Each structure stands twice: as structure tokens, then as C-alpha cells.
Amino acid sequence: MQIKDLRERIKQGNASGPFLFCGEESYLIRHYTKELRSLLVPDEALAPFCHFIYYGTAVDFGQIIGALETPAMMSDVKLIEWHNADFNAMKEKDL
């Protein structure tokens, strides 16, 4: 997906599906993750029920699967973020 497509989907309120933001453009990554957060989690009071944030270079797929399998509460959608993942350190099967 190109940036223009993502921008259009956010404008239309259609942010369903998985997104992977990576690369050197940290400003754009921060900008578009903020846009997605604003769209998907408009009320910060509901964030503990539908917005999961993880940090670390080693991605724990068990945590991600757990967050994916947990039904969204008080919202139709949920947002799962993983920050600082080191894809170069991942095993081929995990990629």
C-alpha cells in the first residue's frame, strides 16, 4: 500500500486490516500511527480495552496473538502496536 492509499483510507474512516510501518522515515511513521490512533481509539478512556502497545526489539508473537484473540471491548475495533521491533534479528520462519 502506498502512503496516498493509506491517507485516503484514513480520510474515509476505513482503517481495517494490518499495517506494518518500518523504515527510515520515523516522522511519517509517527504521523500515520497517530492518525490511526485518532481514528480507531477516539476516546482515551476506552484505550485500555481496545489499544494494546508493546515495546522491544524481540517481538513476542504470543503477546500479539493474545491481543488479536481477545475480543474488542467497548469498541468495534482494536489497535495493536509493537514499537522498536528488530526485524533483522528475527529468524526466517518468524518473518
Secondary structure, 3 states (H helix, E strand, C coil): CCHHHHHHHHHHCCCCCCCCCCCCCHHHHHHHHHHHHHHHCCCHHHHHHHEEEEECCCCCHHHHHHHHHCCCCCCCCCEEEEECCCHHHCCCCCC
